[in-house]
Amino acid sequence: MRFGIAIDLLQEALFVALQLAVPILLVMLAVGVVVSLFQA
């Protein structure tokens, strides 16, 4: 396993993780706002 291949895999994994994490964070943020509005 060459070093360049490992870096390419890491970059791809980070890209996929970001694509998955951003919508999840947005949903969590929206839920938090809705909950705080209902509690106010």
C-alpha positions in Angstrom: 0.0 0.0 0.0 1.6 3.2 -1.2 1.4 6.4 0.7 -0.4 8.3 -2.1 -3.1 5.7 -2.3 -3.7 6.0 1.4 -4.0 9.8 1.1 -6.4 9.5 -1.8 -8.6 7.1 0.2 -8.5 9.5 3.2 -9.6 12.4 1.0 -12.5 10.4 -0.4 -13.5 9.3 3.1 -13.4 12.9 4.3 -15.5 14.0 1.3 -18.1 11.4 1.9 -18.2 12.1 5.6 -18.7 15.8 4.9 -21.5 15.1 2.5 -23.2 13.0 5.2 -22.5 15.2 8.1 -23.7 18.5 6.6 -27.4 17.4 6.1 -27.4 15.7 9.5 -26.1 18.9 11.2 -28.7 21.0 9.4 -31.5 18.7 10.5 -30.2 18.7 14.1 -30.1 22.6 14.0 -33.6 22.8 12.6 -34.9 20.4 15.3 -33.2 22.4 18.0 -34.8 25.6 16.7 -38.3 24.1 16.5 -37.9 22.6 20.0 -36.8 26.0 21.4 -39.7 27.7 19.7 -42.2 25.3 21.2 -40.7 25.7 24.7 -40.7 29.5 24.5 
